[in-house]
């Protein structure tokens, strides 16, 4: 059932067994093989999707860490007199504006990495494409030949 033989005849020839004898003993083999093939396809899709999810999760975790580190640097800059004040001791508005822009970008980046502000995702399209590909690989050329 799990082998690469597509038909009982193929199997019988490879194992040097009488095809007529095997055909009589293996009633329903074609349907069982077809069902196993469908189950295998579904499991392949699930496993592939799980790997994609894990990979996306790893990337998101890494992105969150990057954004967290950048936010730490902004925090340090805000607490550094040399960064936020001019030489004559006044608040450096230009530096504060730049830091505010960085904070805004960090917030957007963190929210995207955490999935809080998701942009249009291609995930359903990817899942459908994988399913179609696997289905096409397992569909028989002729229904009577698939075993």
PyMOL CGO cylinders between C-alpha atoms (Angstrom):
from pymol import cmd
from pymol.cgo import CYLINDER

trace = [
    CYLINDER, 0.00, 0.00, 0.00, 2.75, 2.46, 0.88, 0.3, 1, 1, 1, 1, 1, 1,
    CYLINDER, 2.75, 2.46, 0.88, 5.11, 1.42, -1.89, 0.3, 1, 1, 1, 1, 1, 1,
    CYLINDER, 5.11, 1.42, -1.89, 5.75, 3.16, -5.18, 0.3, 1, 1, 1, 1, 1, 1,
    CYLINDER, 5.75, 3.16, -5.18, 3.77, 0.67, -7.24, 0.3, 1, 1, 1, 1, 1, 1,
    CYLINDER, 3.77, 0.67, -7.24, 0.93, 2.38, -9.04, 0.3, 1, 1, 1, 1, 1, 1,
    CYLINDER, 0.93, 2.38, -9.04, -0.98, -0.77, -10.01, 0.3, 1, 1, 1, 1, 1, 1,
    CYLINDER, -0.98, -0.77, -10.01, -1.45, -4.31, -8.75, 0.3, 1, 1, 1, 1, 1, 1,
    CYLINDER, -1.45, -4.31, -8.75, -0.09, -5.54, -12.06, 0.3, 1, 1, 1, 1, 1, 1,
    CYLINDER, -0.09, -5.54, -12.06, 3.12, -3.57, -11.53, 0.3, 1, 1, 1, 1, 1, 1,
    CYLINDER, 3.12, -3.57, -11.53, 3.44, -5.00, -8.02, 0.3, 1, 1, 1, 1, 1, 1,
    CYLINDER, 3.44, -5.00, -8.02, 2.77, -8.55, -9.20, 0.3, 1, 1, 1, 1, 1, 1,
    CYLINDER, 2.77, -8.55, -9.20, 5.41, -8.31, -11.92, 0.3, 1, 1, 1, 1, 1, 1,
    CYLINDER, 5.41, -8.31, -11.92, 8.00, -6.86, -9.55, 0.3, 1, 1, 1, 1, 1, 1,
    CYLINDER, 8.00, -6.86, -9.55, 7.38, -9.57, -6.94, 0.3, 1, 1, 1, 1, 1, 1,
    CYLINDER, 7.38, -9.57, -6.94, 6.98, -12.34, -9.54, 0.3, 1, 1, 1, 1, 1, 1,
    CYLINDER, 6.98, -12.34, -9.54, 3.43, -13.13, -8.40, 0.3, 1, 1, 1, 1, 1, 1,
    CYLINDER, 3.43, -13.13, -8.40, 0.54, -14.18, -10.60, 0.3, 1, 1, 1, 1, 1, 1,
    CYLINDER, 0.54, -14.18, -10.60, -1.49, -11.06, -11.36, 0.3, 1, 1, 1, 1, 1, 1,
    CYLINDER, -1.49, -11.06, -11.36, -4.76, -13.01, -11.60, 0.3, 1, 1, 1, 1, 1, 1,
    CYLINDER, -4.76, -13.01, -11.60, -4.16, -14.61, -8.18, 0.3, 1, 1, 1, 1, 1, 1,
    CYLINDER, -4.16, -14.61, -8.18, -3.20, -11.27, -6.62, 0.3, 1, 1, 1, 1, 1, 1,
    CYLINDER, -3.20, -11.27, -6.62, -6.16, -9.45, -8.17, 0.3, 1, 1, 1, 1, 1, 1,
    CYLINDER, -6.16, -9.45, -8.17, -8.56, -11.93, -6.58, 0.3, 1, 1, 1, 1, 1, 1,
    CYLINDER, -8.56, -11.93, -6.58, -6.87, -11.69, -3.17, 0.3, 1, 1, 1, 1, 1, 1,
    CYLINDER, -6.87, -11.69, -3.17, -6.50, -7.90, -3.12, 0.3, 1, 1, 1, 1, 1, 1,
    CYLINDER, -6.50, -7.90, -3.12, -10.06, -6.72, -3.66, 0.3, 1, 1, 1, 1, 1, 1,
    CYLINDER, -10.06, -6.72, -3.66, -10.43, -3.06, -2.61, 0.3, 1, 1, 1, 1, 1, 1,
    CYLINDER, -10.43, -3.06, -2.61, -6.68, -2.45, -2.82, 0.3, 1, 1, 1, 1, 1, 1,
    CYLINDER, -6.68, -2.45, -2.82, -7.12, 0.36, -5.34, 0.3, 1, 1, 1, 1, 1, 1,
    CYLINDER, -7.12, 0.36, -5.34, -9.53, 2.27, -3.13, 0.3, 1, 1, 1, 1, 1, 1,
    CYLINDER, -9.53, 2.27, -3.13, -7.37, 1.77, -0.03, 0.3, 1, 1, 1, 1, 1, 1,
    CYLINDER, -7.37, 1.77, -0.03, -4.25, 2.91, -1.89, 0.3, 1, 1, 1, 1, 1, 1,
    CYLINDER, -4.25, 2.91, -1.89, -6.12, 5.99, -3.16, 0.3, 1, 1, 1, 1, 1, 1,
    CYLINDER, -6.12, 5.99, -3.16, -7.29, 6.82, 0.39, 0.3, 1, 1, 1, 1, 1, 1,
    CYLINDER, -7.29, 6.82, 0.39, -3.78, 6.39, 1.76, 0.3, 1, 1, 1, 1, 1, 1,
    CYLINDER, -3.78, 6.39, 1.76, -2.47, 8.68, -0.97, 0.3, 1, 1, 1, 1, 1, 1,
    CYLINDER, -2.47, 8.68, -0.97, -5.02, 11.36, 0.01, 0.3, 1, 1, 1, 1, 1, 1,
    CYLINDER, -5.02, 11.36, 0.01, -4.12, 11.01, 3.68, 0.3, 1, 1, 1, 1, 1, 1,
    CYLINDER, -4.12, 11.01, 3.68, -0.43, 11.26, 2.82, 0.3, 1, 1, 1, 1, 1, 1,
    CYLINDER, -0.43, 11.26, 2.82, -1.07, 14.41, 0.78, 0.3, 1, 1, 1, 1, 1, 1,
    CYLINDER, -1.07, 14.41, 0.78, -2.97, 16.01, 3.64, 0.3, 1, 1, 1, 1, 1, 1,
    CYLINDER, -2.97, 16.01, 3.64, -0.20, 15.18, 6.09, 0.3, 1, 1, 1, 1, 1, 1,
    CYLINDER, -0.20, 15.18, 6.09, 2.44, 16.60, 3.73, 0.3, 1, 1, 1, 1, 1, 1,
    CYLINDER, 2.44, 16.60, 3.73, 0.47, 19.85, 3.47, 0.3, 1, 1, 1, 1, 1, 1,
    CYLINDER, 0.47, 19.85, 3.47, 0.07, 20.03, 7.26, 0.3, 1, 1, 1, 1, 1, 1,
    CYLINDER, 0.07, 20.03, 7.26, 3.76, 19.35, 7.87, 0.3, 1, 1, 1, 1, 1, 1,
    CYLINDER, 3.76, 19.35, 7.87, 4.79, 21.94, 5.25, 0.3, 1, 1, 1, 1, 1, 1,
    CYLINDER, 4.79, 21.94, 5.25, 2.49, 24.54, 6.76, 0.3, 1, 1, 1, 1, 1, 1,
    CYLINDER, 2.49, 24.54, 6.76, 3.80, 23.78, 10.26, 0.3, 1, 1, 1, 1, 1, 1,
    CYLINDER, 3.80, 23.78, 10.26, 7.38, 24.33, 9.06, 0.3, 1, 1, 1, 1, 1, 1,
    CYLINDER, 7.38, 24.33, 9.06, 6.36, 27.62, 7.43, 0.3, 1, 1, 1, 1, 1, 1,
    CYLINDER, 6.36, 27.62, 7.43, 4.65, 28.71, 10.64, 0.3, 1, 1, 1, 1, 1, 1,
    CYLINDER, 4.65, 28.71, 10.64, 7.74, 27.86, 12.69, 0.3, 1, 1, 1, 1, 1, 1,
    CYLINDER, 7.74, 27.86, 12.69, 9.97, 29.76, 10.26, 0.3, 1, 1, 1, 1, 1, 1,
    CYLINDER, 9.97, 29.76, 10.26, 7.69, 32.81, 10.30, 0.3, 1, 1, 1, 1, 1, 1,
    CYLINDER, 7.69, 32.81, 10.30, 7.58, 32.65, 14.10, 0.3, 1, 1, 1, 1, 1, 1,
    CYLINDER, 7.58, 32.65, 14.10, 11.39, 32.55, 14.27, 0.3, 1, 1, 1, 1, 1, 1,
    CYLINDER, 11.39, 32.55, 14.27, 11.62, 35.58, 11.97, 0.3, 1, 1, 1, 1, 1, 1,
    CYLINDER, 11.62, 35.58, 11.97, 9.03, 37.47, 13.99, 0.3, 1, 1, 1, 1, 1, 1,
    CYLINDER, 9.03, 37.47, 13.99, 10.86, 36.67, 17.22, 0.3, 1, 1, 1, 1, 1, 1,
    CYLINDER, 10.86, 36.67, 17.22, 14.10, 37.94, 15.69, 0.3, 1, 1, 1, 1, 1, 1,
    CYLINDER, 14.10, 37.94, 15.69, 12.37, 41.10, 14.44, 0.3, 1, 1, 1, 1, 1, 1,
    CYLINDER, 12.37, 41.10, 14.44, 10.90, 41.78, 17.88, 0.3, 1, 1, 1, 1, 1, 1,
    CYLINDER, 10.90, 41.78, 17.88, 14.38, 41.40, 19.40, 0.3, 1, 1, 1, 1, 1, 1,
    CYLINDER, 14.38, 41.40, 19.40, 15.83, 43.85, 16.84, 0.3, 1, 1, 1, 1, 1, 1,
    CYLINDER, 15.83, 43.85, 16.84, 13.10, 46.40, 17.52, 0.3, 1, 1, 1, 1, 1, 1,
    CYLINDER, 13.10, 46.40, 17.52, 13.55, 45.95, 21.29, 0.3, 1, 1, 1, 1, 1, 1,
    CYLINDER, 13.55, 45.95, 21.29, 17.28, 46.61, 20.94, 0.3, 1, 1, 1, 1, 1, 1,
    CYLINDER, 17.28, 46.61, 20.94, 16.63, 49.72, 18.86, 0.3, 1, 1, 1, 1, 1, 1,
    CYLINDER, 16.63, 49.72, 18.86, 14.18, 50.95, 21.49, 0.3, 1, 1, 1, 1, 1, 1,
    CYLINDER, 14.18, 50.95, 21.49, 16.86, 50.41, 24.15, 0.3, 1, 1, 1, 1, 1, 1,
    CYLINDER, 16.86, 50.41, 24.15, 19.23, 52.59, 22.13, 0.3, 1, 1, 1, 1, 1, 1,
    CYLINDER, 19.23, 52.59, 22.13, 16.58, 55.33, 21.89, 0.3, 1, 1, 1, 1, 1, 1,
    CYLINDER, 16.58, 55.33, 21.89, 16.06, 55.10, 25.66, 0.3, 1, 1, 1, 1, 1, 1,
    CYLINDER, 16.06, 55.10, 25.66, 19.81, 55.50, 26.21, 0.3, 1, 1, 1, 1, 1, 1,
    CYLINDER, 19.81, 55.50, 26.21, 19.93, 58.46, 23.84, 0.3, 1, 1, 1, 1, 1, 1,
    CYLINDER, 19.93, 58.46, 23.84, 17.08, 60.19, 25.68, 0.3, 1, 1, 1, 1, 1, 1,
    CYLINDER, 17.08, 60.19, 25.68, 19.01, 59.86, 28.93, 0.3, 1, 1, 1, 1, 1, 1,
    CYLINDER, 19.01, 59.86, 28.93, 22.25, 61.18, 27.47, 0.3, 1, 1, 1, 1, 1, 1,
    CYLINDER, 22.25, 61.18, 27.47, 22.59, 64.93, 27.95, 0.3, 1, 1, 1, 1, 1, 1,
    CYLINDER, 22.59, 64.93, 27.95, 24.92, 65.15, 24.95, 0.3, 1, 1, 1, 1, 1, 1,
    CYLINDER, 24.92, 65.15, 24.95, 22.19, 63.78, 22.69, 0.3, 1, 1, 1, 1, 1, 1,
    CYLINDER, 22.19, 63.78, 22.69, 19.22, 65.84, 23.79, 0.3, 1, 1, 1, 1, 1, 1,
    CYLINDER, 19.22, 65.84, 23.79, 20.91, 69.15, 24.63, 0.3, 1, 1, 1, 1, 1, 1,
    CYLINDER, 20.91, 69.15, 24.63, 22.87, 71.61, 22.57, 0.3, 1, 1, 1, 1, 1, 1,
    CYLINDER, 22.87, 71.61, 22.57, 26.35, 72.83, 23.55, 0.3, 1, 1, 1, 1, 1, 1,
    CYLINDER, 26.35, 72.83, 23.55, 24.81, 75.82, 25.31, 0.3, 1, 1, 1, 1, 1, 1,
    CYLINDER, 24.81, 75.82, 25.31, 22.53, 73.55, 27.44, 0.3, 1, 1, 1, 1, 1, 1,
    CYLINDER, 22.53, 73.55, 27.44, 19.22, 74.03, 25.62, 0.3, 1, 1, 1, 1, 1, 1,
    CYLINDER, 19.22, 74.03, 25.62, 16.98, 71.13, 24.49, 0.3, 1, 1, 1, 1, 1, 1,
    CYLINDER, 16.98, 71.13, 24.49, 17.93, 70.00, 20.98, 0.3, 1, 1, 1, 1, 1, 1,
    CYLINDER, 17.93, 70.00, 20.98, 14.56, 69.93, 19.23, 0.3, 1, 1, 1, 1, 1, 1,
    CYLINDER, 14.56, 69.93, 19.23, 16.07, 68.43, 16.08, 0.3, 1, 1, 1, 1, 1, 1,
    CYLINDER, 16.07, 68.43, 16.08, 17.48, 65.47, 18.07, 0.3, 1, 1, 1, 1, 1, 1,
    CYLINDER, 17.48, 65.47, 18.07, 14.17, 64.95, 19.89, 0.3, 1, 1, 1, 1, 1, 1,
    CYLINDER, 14.17, 64.95, 19.89, 12.25, 64.99, 16.60, 0.3, 1, 1, 1, 1, 1, 1,
    CYLINDER, 12.25, 64.99, 16.60, 14.61, 62.38, 15.15, 0.3, 1, 1, 1, 1, 1, 1,
    CYLINDER, 14.61, 62.38, 15.15, 14.26, 60.20, 18.25, 0.3, 1, 1, 1, 1, 1, 1,
    CYLINDER, 14.26, 60.20, 18.25, 10.46, 60.56, 18.09, 0.3, 1, 1, 1, 1, 1, 1,
    CYLINDER, 10.46, 60.56, 18.09, 10.52, 59.34, 14.47, 0.3, 1, 1, 1, 1, 1, 1,
    CYLINDER, 10.52, 59.34, 14.47, 12.65, 56.37, 15.47, 0.3, 1, 1, 1, 1, 1, 1,
    CYLINDER, 12.65, 56.37, 15.47, 10.25, 55.53, 18.32, 0.3, 1, 1, 1, 1, 1, 1,
    CYLINDER, 10.25, 55.53, 18.32, 7.31, 55.71, 15.90, 0.3, 1, 1, 1, 1, 1, 1,
    CYLINDER, 7.31, 55.71, 15.90, 9.05, 53.34, 13.48, 0.3, 1, 1, 1, 1, 1, 1,
    CYLINDER, 9.05, 53.34, 13.48, 10.01, 51.00, 16.31, 0.3, 1, 1, 1, 1, 1, 1,
    CYLINDER, 10.01, 51.00, 16.31, 6.40, 50.86, 17.47, 0.3, 1, 1, 1, 1, 1, 1,
    CYLINDER, 6.40, 50.86, 17.47, 5.18, 50.05, 13.95, 0.3, 1, 1, 1, 1, 1, 1,
    CYLINDER, 5.18, 50.05, 13.95, 7.89, 47.44, 13.50, 0.3, 1, 1, 1, 1, 1, 1,
    CYLINDER, 7.89, 47.44, 13.50, 7.15, 45.80, 16.84, 0.3, 1, 1, 1, 1, 1, 1,
    CYLINDER, 7.15, 45.80, 16.84, 3.41, 45.73, 16.21, 0.3, 1, 1, 1, 1, 1, 1,
    CYLINDER, 3.41, 45.73, 16.21, 3.93, 44.12, 12.79, 0.3, 1, 1, 1, 1, 1, 1,
    CYLINDER, 3.93, 44.12, 12.79, 6.40, 41.57, 14.19, 0.3, 1, 1, 1, 1, 1, 1,
    CYLINDER, 6.40, 41.57, 14.19, 3.96, 40.71, 16.98, 0.3, 1, 1, 1, 1, 1, 1,
    CYLINDER, 3.96, 40.71, 16.98, 1.07, 40.39, 14.51, 0.3, 1, 1, 1, 1, 1, 1,
    CYLINDER, 1.07, 40.39, 14.51, -0.88, 43.26, 16.04, 0.3, 1, 1, 1, 1, 1, 1,
    CYLINDER, -0.88, 43.26, 16.04, -1.00, 45.31, 12.82, 0.3, 1, 1, 1, 1, 1, 1,
    CYLINDER, -1.00, 45.31, 12.82, -0.95, 42.72, 10.09, 0.3, 1, 1, 1, 1, 1, 1,
    CYLINDER, -0.95, 42.72, 10.09, -0.60, 43.79, 6.51, 0.3, 1, 1, 1, 1, 1, 1,
    CYLINDER, -0.60, 43.79, 6.51, -2.28, 41.73, 3.79, 0.3, 1, 1, 1, 1, 1, 1,
    CYLINDER, -2.28, 41.73, 3.79, -0.96, 38.21, 4.22, 0.3, 1, 1, 1, 1, 1, 1,
    CYLINDER, -0.96, 38.21, 4.22, -0.29, 35.75, 1.40, 0.3, 1, 1, 1, 1, 1, 1,
    CYLINDER, -0.29, 35.75, 1.40, -0.64, 32.80, 3.78, 0.3, 1, 1, 1, 1, 1, 1,
    CYLINDER, -0.64, 32.80, 3.78, -4.01, 31.54, 2.42, 0.3, 1, 1, 1, 1, 1, 1,
    CYLINDER, -4.01, 31.54, 2.42, -2.67, 31.81, -1.15, 0.3, 1, 1, 1, 1, 1, 1,
    CYLINDER, -2.67, 31.81, -1.15, 0.45, 29.85, -0.19, 0.3, 1, 1, 1, 1, 1, 1,
    CYLINDER, 0.45, 29.85, -0.19, -1.62, 27.15, 1.53, 0.3, 1, 1, 1, 1, 1, 1,
    CYLINDER, -1.62, 27.15, 1.53, -3.91, 26.82, -1.50, 0.3, 1, 1, 1, 1, 1, 1,
    CYLINDER, -3.91, 26.82, -1.50, -0.94, 26.63, -3.86, 0.3, 1, 1, 1, 1, 1, 1,
    CYLINDER, -0.94, 26.63, -3.86, 0.69, 23.86, -1.83, 0.3, 1, 1, 1, 1, 1, 1,
    CYLINDER, 0.69, 23.86, -1.83, -2.55, 21.89, -1.70, 0.3, 1, 1, 1, 1, 1, 1,
    CYLINDER, -2.55, 21.89, -1.70, -3.07, 22.23, -5.46, 0.3, 1, 1, 1, 1, 1, 1,
    CYLINDER, -3.07, 22.23, -5.46, 0.50, 21.16, -6.18, 0.3, 1, 1, 1, 1, 1, 1,
    CYLINDER, 0.50, 21.16, -6.18, 0.27, 18.08, -3.98, 0.3, 1, 1, 1, 1, 1, 1,
    CYLINDER, 0.27, 18.08, -3.98, -3.15, 17.19, -5.38, 0.3, 1, 1, 1, 1, 1, 1,
    CYLINDER, -3.15, 17.19, -5.38, -1.78, 17.47, -8.93, 0.3, 1, 1, 1, 1, 1, 1,
    CYLINDER, -1.78, 17.47, -8.93, 1.14, 15.21, -8.04, 0.3, 1, 1, 1, 1, 1, 1,
    CYLINDER, 1.14, 15.21, -8.04, -1.19, 12.52, -6.72, 0.3, 1, 1, 1, 1, 1, 1,
    CYLINDER, -1.19, 12.52, -6.72, -4.02, 12.74, -9.26, 0.3, 1, 1, 1, 1, 1, 1,
    CYLINDER, -4.02, 12.74, -9.26, -4.03, 9.84, -11.69, 0.3, 1, 1, 1, 1, 1, 1,
    CYLINDER, -4.03, 9.84, -11.69, -3.83, 10.30, -15.43, 0.3, 1, 1, 1, 1, 1, 1,
    CYLINDER, -3.83, 10.30, -15.43, -6.62, 7.74, -15.72, 0.3, 1, 1, 1, 1, 1, 1,
    CYLINDER, -6.62, 7.74, -15.72, -8.86, 6.93, -12.73, 0.3, 1, 1, 1, 1, 1, 1,
    CYLINDER, -8.86, 6.93, -12.73, -8.68, 3.19, -13.40, 0.3, 1, 1, 1, 1, 1, 1,
    CYLINDER, -8.68, 3.19, -13.40, -4.87, 3.19, -13.25, 0.3, 1, 1, 1, 1, 1, 1,
    CYLINDER, -4.87, 3.19, -13.25, -4.37, 4.89, -9.84, 0.3, 1, 1, 1, 1, 1, 1,
    CYLINDER, -4.37, 4.89, -9.84, -3.52, 2.24, -7.28, 0.3, 1, 1, 1, 1, 1, 1,
]
cmd.load_cgo(trace, "trace")
